[in-house]
Amino acid sequence: MSADKPCVLLVEDEPAQREILRYNLTSEGYDVTMAENGDDALILVDEVMPDLILLDWMLPGASGIEICRQIKTRKETRAIPVIMLSARSEEVDRVRGLETGADDYVVKPYSVSELMARIRTQLRRTRPVSVGQKLEYCDIVLDGESHRVTRDGEPVKLGPTEFRLLSTFMEKPGRVWSREQLLDRVWGRDVYVDTRTVDVHVGRLRKALCRNGGDDPLRTVRGTGYALG
C-alpha cells in the first residue's frame, strides 16, 4: 500500500463488477483492497484501515447493511466513509441504507464517472490533502496541491516524509496516532521500518515547525504515540 494514495476497500461478490471497479479505482490513483463477503470485509477494515469503503448491499452471509452497521457502531472505524452500492432503487431502501450509517447510496446500474466523483467528495472530508485541499491549524497552513507549508506566514521546509506526517496530523487534530498507525499511514503498509523511525521524523518535524519560534504544536502521549494539539 502506498503512503500517498488513498486506500479504498471494495466489497463486492460479483467478479465482473469487482474487476470493473478495481480497474477504474486503480486508474484514478487509488490503492484498492478487495473482499468478496462481509466477514472478510470486517477483517480487512481492521487490518488496512481504509480511507473509504465501497460496499455492495447484496453479499453472501451478512448483508452490506449489517456490515455497514458494524463499521459505524465501532469507535475505531465509524469515521470511515461508506458508499453503499445497491440494485435497490426504492426510496425506502435508500433511507434504510443511509439510516444504517452509509455516507452515500448509489443505485445500480450507475455511471462510473459519477461514482468516482462521489468518492472524491467523501475523500475531501477524510483525506483532503490527497485531493489537493488546503489545511489550517492555528498559524500552520499546509497546501496539498503545491506541497508547501507555512507557519505564521513564514515558509517551513519539510522533507516528503515530514510533509506526510504533518498532513496526517492536520487532517485529524487532537487524534492520538500510535507509532504503528503512523508507519502504515505515512510510510505505507508494505514498507518495513522500525517504529523508532517515527520518533526520528517527528523530531525533525518539530524542529522544522519551531525553527522560527512558536510553541511546539505536537504532543507526545506517553506509551501511545503522538497528536497535534
C-alpha positions, 0 to 999 in steps of 0.5 A, spaced: 500 500 500 502 506 498 503 512 503 500 517 498 494 514 495 488 513 498 486 506 500 479 504 498 476 497 500 471 494 495 466 489 497 463 486 492 461 478 490 460 479 483 467 478 479 465 482 473 463 488 477 469 487 482 474 487 476 470 493 473 471 497 479 478 495 481 480 497 474 477 504 474 479 505 482 486 503 480 486 508 474 484 514 478 490 513 483 487 509 488 490 503 492 484 498 492 483 492 497 478 487 495 473 482 499 468 478 496 463 477 503 462 481 509 466 477 514 472 478 510 470 485 509 470 486 517 477 483 517 480 487 512 477 494 515 481 492 521 487 490 518 488 496 512 484 501 515 481 504 509 480 511 507 473 509 504 469 503 503 465 501 497 460 496 499 455 492 495 448 491 499 447 484 496 453 479 499 453 472 501 452 471 509 451 478 512 448 483 508 452 490 506 447 493 511 449 489 517 456 490 515 455 497 514 452 497 521 458 494 524 463 499 521 459 505 524 457 502 531 465 501 532 469 507 535 475 505 531 472 505 524 465 509 524 469 515 521 470 511 515 466 513 509 461 508 506 458 508 499 453 503 499 452 500 492 445 497 491 440 494 485 435 497 490 432 503 487 426 504 492 426 510 496 425 506 502 431 502 501 435 508 500 433 511 507 434 504 510 441 504 507 443 511 509 439 510 516 444 504 517 450 509 517 452 509 509 455 516 507 452 515 500 447 510 496 448 509 489 443 505 485 445 500 480 446 500 474 450 507 475 455 511 471 462 510 473 464 517 472 459 519 477 461 514 482 468 516 482 466 523 483 462 521 489 468 518 492 472 524 491 467 528 495 467 523 501 475 523 500 475 531 501 472 530 508 477 524 510 483 525 506 483 532 503 490 533 502 490 527 497 485 531 493 489 537 493 485 541 499 488 546 503 489 545 511 489 550 517 491 549 524 492 555 528 498 559 524 500 552 520 497 552 513 499 546 509 497 546 501 496 539 498 496 541 491 503 545 491 506 541 497 508 547 501 507 549 508 507 555 512 507 557 519 505 564 521 506 566 514 513 564 514 515 558 509 517 551 513 521 546 509 519 539 510 522 533 507 516 528 503 516 524 509 515 530 514 510 533 509 506 526 510 506 526 517 504 533 518 498 532 513 496 526 517 496 530 523 492 536 520 487 532 517 485 529 524 487 534 530 487 532 537 487 524 534 492 520 538 496 516 532 500 510 535 507 509 532 504 503 528 498 507 525 503 512 523 508 507 519 502 504 515 499 511 514 505 515 512 510 510 510 505 505 507 503 498 509 508 494 505 514 498 507 518 495 513 521 500 518 522 500 525 517 504 529 523 508 532 523 511 525 517 515 527 520 518 533 526 520 528 521 524 523 517 527 528 523 530 531 525 533 525 518 535 524 518 539 530 524 542 529 522 544 522 515 547 525 519 551 531 525 553 527 522 560 527 519 560 534 512 558 536 510 553 541 511 546 539 504 544 536 505 536 537 504 532 543 507 526 545 502 521 549 506 517 553 506 509 551 501 511 545 504 515 540 503 522 538 497 528 536 497 535 534 494 539 539 
